[in-house]
Amino acid sequence: MSKKQLHIALVGNPNSGKSSLFNELTGLQQKVGNFPGVTVDKKAGSFKLSTDVEATLIDLPGTYSLYPRREDEWVAYKVLMREDRELEMDLILLVVDASNLKRNLLFVSQIIDLKIPVIVALSMVDLAKQKDIVIDVPALERELGVPVVPVNPRKGKGIPQLKKAIEDTAAEKYKAPVRDFIPVAGNALEAVKEVKELFPELSDYKAVHYLINHENFQLSGDLQQKIEKIEQKHQFNHTKVQAEEILQRYQRISAIMKKSVSEPTPLEKKIFSDKLDNLLLHRVWGYIILLSVLFLLFQSVFWLAEYPMNFIEWGFASVSDWFASFLPKNWLSDLFLNGILAGLSGILVFVPQIMILFGLITVLEDTGYMARISFLSDKLMRKVGLNGKSVMPMISGFACAVPAIMSTRNIENKKERLLTMLVTPLMSCSARLPVYTILISLVIPDKLFFGFLSQRGLVMMGLYLLGLVMALIVSYVAKWFIKIKEKSFFILELPTYRPPRWNNVVVTMINKAKIFVFDAGKIIMIISLILWALSSYGPGDKRAEIQTEYEALIVKNPEAKDSLSQEMGAKLLEYSYAGRIGKAIEPAIKPLGYDWKIGIALVTSFAAREVFVGTMATLYSVEGGDDADANTLSEKMKAATWTDGRPIYTLASGLSLLIFYVLAMQCMSTLAVVKRETKSWKWPLIQLAYMTFLAYTMSLLVYQLLK
């Protein structure tokens, strides 16, 4: 016998405990995607109600009322109004914060008047008790006319009772109240009657929404005109009707609260959250604590991710060596080893950073501190076209731009989210560190200021600050050119401090890793294979001649096999398509102080910035890896000269190259993720163009001034 499928929309105010309930009900049976046409996350999960009933739970974005302003609120609104044709909905599970009951009941009352079967899950009951709020649940249920079930998802309490209420509602044991929460009156009532003649199935309240938002509904041109005429005939005033509705609802809600809720007076109790906020939101200490938390977050991503990343790299190197030991030396083996395996390594090596970063961010969100970070940084961010929610993606970009850009999804305003994505790659990520280290050691003298401040350390810090300052400048300039007319609302509720939900942290880490590997990973693999082909093949017979020449030399000098093989590799790369590109772009990069070898490194390091060091090691015929080899590479690079004997790596060319790597988009993974998040190649291409222009211009300026 086939199971009955039940489709449930999960809705509620932001910070009402909706995510906790979703995770408790669905566990790991979750799928994450995007709503059609928008970048707002669509989370769906399944759970069993009984042996023959399975429920699909769709987690809709949090919203305060049925009057949407942001993109995510429009998503929830269209589903609730049954205007999203791709999402079925049999009933609504509405999560209500017991500690903020009056505000939450506004949304409850609106949902009730849509006449859709609804169950209220009353969360945060423990927090309400801390505030000395006592709720008479049977009285509240009686007043609302819908089932009300207290739940504590963090501890699994109330879940069986909630599932029973869902099953009973699906079996029509509970029905939507016949009587409206508030009646429609005046001119609006006459307009509603005429709309219901066109759509007899509508409730009175839903008809009001047809009058207010019909332009956003999927209606024929004829029906749109008829509704417009009804509005004009009855002089239907949207703003006035909404204002009157909200006043009437709160009057009724106040009456319900008197009958079913006992609350202390506002000055009776100052809970722990308020006392902690006095410190964490302090005009001085708040920023000191914020910088300390961000520093620890930043460092933790390095500390914690270092070992699994090293293990993944070691694992892939071992697997590659094992395959290389018995596979025949032909193009297919080379494709497998240096194309597919190298591409997979480039994808999976990011996974620990992504999981750790999102795990730590989820801990900050769960504890309630993330909202405080946004609040503290909003003033500065708003001056450059961003808002307080932009600060975490930008700070996360110091570890890796890929998860940082994925984390911009919590920014509701389209323009501010887009600006954040466009400037986040200017933060110096961990992949730039090997480039910075070798170039600084090469061109910056090892001096100390005041006996303890390292000149090299100060230059390193300066590179990180340069990226941050340029990001703020670019955002300030770009905000005048991006013509997205969406009003910016930074409405922020400071949630109560709570311990993190570790199961939610784990689920988030797994989901974010899956999104990166299976979505962005596809594009990364394609570009990796293209780069392998460009580096492995070249025009004409020159590569074949080089190979024949060096193979003969190896036969004559077997003791020099390793060094000759490396020289051959460098020559083959020079005459590959990638090498030709390096030679072709040399006239363009020579004014920056770069030769063709640096040109090849710029091309190959587009796969990942740290590839620069490996490319240089190959080109200068040394092995990279341990400290001795790194020193050898530095010596070889220091000895490199132009044809006229001038050194290539000077203070001017070194600083020029450092600034280029700070500002240039040298990461295909980032472009792939921006493409995925914006669903268009337009913005990643704009990002690539402006960052390349910025990097080239600033590097040219530095080199020409210092040479």
N, C-alpha and C positions, 0 to 999 in steps of 0.2 A: 504494500500500500504506500503510495507517494505521500511525502510529508506536506503538510499545509505550510505555506510561506506567509509570514506576516511582516509587513514593512512599517517600521517605526521611525518617526522623526524625533531626534533628541534636541531639545531647545532649552534656552535659559539665558539669564543675564550673564555677562562676563564675571568670572571669579565666583560663580555660584556652586562650583563642585561638579560641573557637567563632565569635564574630562576624567575626573576620578571615577564617576559612575560608568562612563563609557568603557574605561579600561577594566573595571571590576566585572562588568557584564560580559565583555567580549574577550578579555584576556589577549592572547596572541592571534586570535582569529580576526585580524584587521587588515584592511587594504587602504592604502593612501593614494589618492589621485588628485585631479583638479576638476572643479566644476566647469562645465562647457563654457568656453569663451572668456574665462577669468582665471587668475592665478591663485585664487583662494583654495586652500586645501579642502579636499572632500575625504573625510574619514568614514569608512563603513566597516562594520563588524557583524559577526553572527553569534547567536547563542541559542541554546535549546530552552524552550518553555515547558515542553512535555515530550513524551515519546513520539507524538505525531505532529507537533507544532515547532517549527524553527523560525526564529525572528531575525530579520536583518535590521540593524540599528544604524541610522545615518546621523552622524554627529554634525549638526548645522552650526555655523559660526555664532558666537554669542551676540545677543542684541538686547537692548533695553526696552524696546517697544516695537509696535508694528508701523512705525514711521521711519523708514530707513534713510541713512545719510551716506554711509560708507559702502564700499564695494561688497564687503563681507556681509553687511546687514541686508543689502539687496538680494544676495544669494539666499539667505534664510527667508526673507520676505516672500520671494517668488515661489519657494517650495511650499510655504504655509498657505499661500493664496492659490496653490495648485496651478501655477503658471509655468513651472518647470516640467516639461513633458517627459523628461528622461527619468524623473524620480517619482516612483509610486509612494503613496503614504496612506496607510490604513488608520493609524492613530498617532497621537502626539504624546511623548513623554517629556514633561515640562519640569525641569529642575529648579527648585526655589530655595534661596538662602534664608534659613529660619532666623538668622541674626540680622537680616535686613529685609524683614518680611513686607513692610509697607511699600517699599520701592519695587520689590519683586512682584507684588500682587497687581500692579498696573499691567504688566505684560500678561499675567495669568488671566485677568479679566478680559483683555482683548482677544486672547486665544479662545476663551469660553464663548465669546460672542460670534466667533466664526462657525460655531455649531459643528466642530470636528471632535470626535471622541478624544478625550484627554485624561491623562493620569498625572497628578502632581507628586513628584518625589521631593520630599522635604529634607534638604541636606543641612549641614552645619548646625544640627540640633545641639551638639555638645558645646559649640561656641556660643549659641544663644543662652545656654545655661550659665556659661561663664559671665555673660552680661546680665544675668538675673532675669532673662526673658522666659516666661512660661507660656507654652502654646497648648491650648485645648484642641487637640487634633480632631476629635469627633465633631466639636462645634464648628471648627473651620471647614471641615468637609461638608457639613450640613449647610453652612452659609454659601459656600461656593457651588455646591451641587455636583461636584466631581470627586472621585476618589483621591484621598491624600494619604501618602505612605511615608513615614519618617525613615530615612536611610542614613547609614554611615559607610560609604564605599571603602574608606581606608581600612575599616575593620571588618567589612563584609556584613554589617548588621542591616537588617531590613530587606535584604535582597530576595529571599524566598517570598516574603509578603508582597514585594513589588512585582515579582513575576506572576504571582497569583492574580493581582489586580489587573495586570496587562492581559492575562488570559481571559479574565471575566469581562473586561471591556471589549476585547475582540469578539467574545461570544454574545455581545450586546446585553449583558446583564446590567452594565452601567450605560446610560445614554446621556448625550449632551443635554443640558438644561433647556427646557422649552422656553422659559422666560429669559429675556435678555438681561445681562448684568446691569446695563443702563439703557433706557429706551432712546430711540432717535426721535427728535421733536422738531417743531417749527418748519421753516422752508425746506430743511434737509429731509424731513419725512416725506414731503410731497415729491421731491426729486428721487428719493429712494424707491418710492412706489412705482414711478415710471421706469426706473432702471430694472426693477424686478419684473416688469412686464416684458422686457427684453430677455431677461435671464431669470426665469421663475425659480430656479434651484438655489439662488443666493439667499443668504441670511441678510437681515437688515444692515448689519454692520459691514458685511462683505460688500454690499452694494455701495456703502459710503466710500469704500476703498476703490471701487470701480470709478466713482465720480472723481476721486482725488488723483489716482495713478493710472487711469486707463491707457494713457499714452505709452506706458511701459509694459502693457499686457499684449498678448498675441491675439488681437482682435482684427476683424476685417475692417477695411476703410469705411464701409457703410455703417458698421456698428460704432466706430470711433466718432463719426459725424453725429450720429443720433445721441450719443452720450454728451457730446459738446453742446448740442441744442438744448438738452435737458438742463445742463449747468446754466446756460444763458437764460433760459426761460424762468428758472427759479432763483436766479442770482446767487448761485451756490458759491460761497466764499470758503476756500480751503482752509485758510489760516484760522478764521473764526470758528469753523466747525471743529477743527482739531483742538483749539484752546478750550472750547466749551466741553468737549468730550473728556479731556484730561481732568478738568475741574470736577465734573460729575463723577468720574470714576474714583477720584480720591475722596470725595464725600462719602461714597458708598463703602470704599475701603476702610475709611476711618470708623464707620459704623461697625463693620465686621471685626476690626481690630479690638474695639471696645468689648465685643461679645466673646471673643475667642482668645485674646492675648493679654497677658499681664506683663507690663514693662516697668522698670524703675525710671525715676526721673533722670534726665540727661546728666546731672551733676552728681548723681549718687555714687557712680563707680567709674574710675579711670583704669581701663584694663592694661595689661602688659604691653600690648601693641602701641598704645599711645605713648607710654613712657619710653619705649625703645625708639620710637620715631623722633622724640625730642633730641636724641643723640644722633641718630643716623641721618636725619634731615637738617641738622644744625648747619648754620651758614659757614662755619669753619670746619668743625670736626666731621661733618657729613662728607665733605670733599676729600679730606685726608683719609677717612675710612674707605671711601669709594675708590681712590687711587690704590690703596693697599689691597683691596679685594680684587681689582682688575689686574694688579701686578701678580697676585697669587694665581689668578685664573690663567693668565698669560704664561707664567712659568710652569704651571701644572701641566698644561698641554704639551710643553716640551719634555718635562720630566717624565710624565706618565706614558707619553706616546713613543719616547725614544726606544725603549726596549722592544715592544711589539713591532715597531717599524724596522728596527735592525734585524729582528728575527725573520720578518717577511722578506727583506732584502737578502739575508743569508740563505733563506729557504729557496728563493728563486735562483740565486747564484749556484747553489748546490744542485738543484734540479737541472739547471742549464748545463753545468759541467758534466753531470751524469749522462744527459742526452748527447752532449758533444763527444763523449768518450767512445760512443759506438755508432752514432749516426754517420752516414756517408757525407763527405764534404761536397755538397751541391747546393743549388739555389733554394731547393725546397727546405733543406735543413736550416739554411741561413734565415729563410723566412720564418720558420718555426721558432728558432732560437733568438734571433735578434729583432724579429717583428712581433710575433704573437706573444711569446713568453715575456719579452721586454715590455710590450704594451700592457699585458696583464699585471706585471710587476708595478708599472707606473700607476695603474688604477688602484690596486689593492694596498699599496704602501700608504695611501692617504686614509684608508679606512680607520686605523686606530685614532688618528687625529680627529676625524669626523665624529666617531663614536664618543670619544672622551670629551670633545668640545661641547657636543649637544647634551651629553650626560651632565656636565657641570652647569651648563646654561639651564637645563631642566631643574636641577637642584636649586639654582637661584630663583627660578620662577616659582617652584613649589613652596619655597620658604617665604616668598613674598618680597624678597629683596630686589628682584628685577624691576618691579614697578618703581621702587625708590631710585634706582639708577636712572631710569628714564626721566623721572621727575627732576632730579638734580641737574641733568645735562640738557634739559629741554631749552633753557634760555639761550645757551651758546649755539646749539644746533639750529634753532629757529632763525637766527640771524643769517645763516648761510643757506637757507632753503630746506633744511631738514627738520626733524623733531626729535624729542627725547628718545624715541624708540630706535633711532638710527645708531646710537652710540655702541650698542652691543655688537651688531654686525661689524662695525668699523674696528672695534677692539679685537674681535675674533679674527679679523683679517690679518693681524700680526702673526697668528698661527698658520692659517691657511684661508685663502680667499674663497675656496670652493664651499665649505660649510658655512662661512660667513654670509655669502650671497644667498644660500638656501635659507638662512635664518632671518632674512628681510621680510619673510611672509607675515610677520606679526605687525608690520607697518601698514595700516589701513589705507592711508592716502596714496593714490597711484603715483603722483608726482614725487612725493617724498621717498617712496619705496624705490622708484626708478633712479632718482638721484643717488640714493644710498648704494644701489647696485653699481652705478657708473663710477663712483669714487672709491669704493672699498678696495679694489685691486691696487690702489696707490699705497695702501698699508704694506710695510715690508714684511712679507711672510717668511716662514722658516726656510723655504726653499732658496731664498736669496742669501742665506747665511754663509754657505760654502763660497759663493762668489765674493761676498764682502770680505770674508776672512783672507782668502788668497790674495786679493787685490790690495787690501789694506797692508798686509804684511810685505807686499812687494814694493809699494810706493810711499808708504807713510813711515817716517823714522820712529824708532822705538824710544820715545822720550817720556819723561815724567814731569808733570807740573806740580809744584808744591810738595814734591816728594812722594805723592801717592796717586795723582790723577794721570792716567795713561793717555798719551796723545792718540794712540790707536783706538782706545776705548771711547774717547770723546768723539772721534770721527764716526765710529760705529753708531753711537747714540744720535749724532747729528743726522745720519742717513735715515734713521727711524723717524725723527722729528720732521725731516724734510717731507717724507711721504705724508705724514699727518697734516702738516700745514698746506701742502699742495692740494690735498683732498678737500679741505675746507674752502680754499680759494676757487677750485674748479666747481664745487657745488654752488658757491655764491654766483659765479658767472653763468653756469648752466641753467640756474633757476629762471633766468630771464628769457631763455630760448625754448625751454620745454613748455609748450602751450597746452598743458592739461588743466582744464578749468574745473577743478574739484576742490571744494572748500576744505581747509585743513582744520580738523577738530582734534585737539589733544585733550580728550576727556579721559581722565585717569582715575581709577578707583584704587586706593591703596589697600590691598587685601591684608587680612590679619596674618601675623607670622605663624607658620605651622611647620612641623617636621616634614622633610621631603617624602614623597611616596616612591619607594625604591622600585616597586614593580613598574610604575609609570616611567621612571628613569630608564630602566632596562628596555621597555617596549619602545620608547622614543629613540634610544641609541640604535636598536636593531632596524627600526623603520627608516631612519635617516641614512644608515649604511646601505640598505637595500635600494633606496632611491638613487643614491650616488652610483652604485655599482651597475645597476640595470638601466638607468636612464642616461646619465652623463657618460658612463663607461662605454656605451656604444659608440659615441662620437669620438671619444679619446682613442679607442682602438682603431677606428678608421684613419684618424690623422697619424697615429703611430705607424701604421702600415705604409702610409704615403711617405712619411719621413724615412722609413727603412728603405723603400724603393729608391728614393732620391739619393740616399747615401750609398747604396749598393750597386747602382748602375750608372753608366755614363755614356756620352756620345762617342762614336768612332771606335778605333782599335787601340787607342792609347793605353787603356787599362789592361788589355790583354798583353801588350808589349811590356808594361811594367811588371806584371805578374810573371811572365816568362823570364825577364831579366833577373828578378829577385830570387826566383826559384833556382836559377842557375848559380847565383851567388851563395845561396844557402847550401847547395850541394858541395860547392868548393870550400865553404867555411862553416861546417856544421856547428862548431863551437859558438858561433855568433848568430845562431838561428833566431833566438828571442829578439835581439836588437834589430836584426834584418827584417824579421816578420813585422815588427812595429813600424819600421821605416816604410815597408811596403804598404802597410795599412794606411799610413799618413799620405803616401803618394796616391794610392788608389782613391782615398777620400778627396784629395785635391782635384783629381780628374773625374770624379763622380758628378752627377747632376747637382748635388748639394755643393760640391767644390766649385763647379762652374758658377753657381749662384753667388758663392762667396767672392769669386773673381769679378763677377759682373757687378756686384754692389760695392766693390772696393773703391771706385771713384767717388761714390756717394758718401762712404763712411770715412774716407781718408781725411777730410776736413775735421773730423772728430778725433783724429789721432789713431785710427784703427787700421790694421792691415787685413789682407784677405783671410788669414787664419781666424782672426777675431770675427770677421764676417761670417765664416762657416759656423763658429760657435754661437753667434747671434741667431742663425737659422736653426741649428740643431737644438739649441736651448729653448726654442719655442715649445718643444714637447714638455719641458720642465726646466725651470731656471737653473737648477743645480747641475744639469747636463753640461753647462759651460766648463766646469772643471774636468769632467771626463773627456770632453772634446779636446780641450787643451792638452791633456795627458797623452791622448792618441796622436795629436798633431806634432807634439814635441818629442814623440817616441820614448815616453816613460810610462811606467805603470802607476796608476793612482791607488790609494787605499790607506797605507799606514803613514806615519809621520815622516819617515825617511823619504818615502816616495814623494810626499807633498813638498818636502824641502827641495828635492831634486827638481820637481816641476817649477818651483819658484826660481831656482837658479837658472834653469833653461829659459824661462820666460824673461828673467832679468837680463840674460845674455842675448836675447833676440834683438836683431837690428834690421833697419831698413837697408836697401841696397847701397846707400851711401855711407853706411856705418853708424848712423844715428840710432840710439836705443829706442825700441818701440814703447817700452813701458817706462814712462817718466811720471813725475807728479801730475803733470797736465793731462796726459792720456789716461792715467790710472783713475784720477778723480772724474774725468769725463765718462769713463766706462762705468764707474760706480754709480754716478747720477743717472746714466742711461738705464741701468738695471733697477734703480729705485722707481723710475717713472714709466718704463716701457711695459707693455702688455706681453710679457715673455711666458705665457702659460696658456696652452690650449684648453686645459681643464676648466679654467675660469671662463673662457669664451663659451665652452660647451654648456656650462651651468647657466650662464646669463641667457643663452639662447633658449634653454629649457624653461627658465623662469619667465621670460618675456614672450615666449612662443613666437619669436620672430628673429631673423638674422639682422634686422635693422639696427637694433641697439648694440649687440656685440661688435658689429662692424664700425659703428660710430665710436664705440669705446676703444677699439683697436686703433682707429685713425687718430683720435685726439691724444691718446697716450703715446703713440709713436711720434706724433708731431711735437708733443711736449718734451719727450725724452731727447729727441734729436736737437731741438732748439736749445734746450738748457745745456746739453752736453757740448754742443758747438760753441756756445757762449763761454763755458768754463775752459775748454781747451784753447780757444783763441786768446783768451785773457791771460792764461798761465804759461803758454808755450814759450 
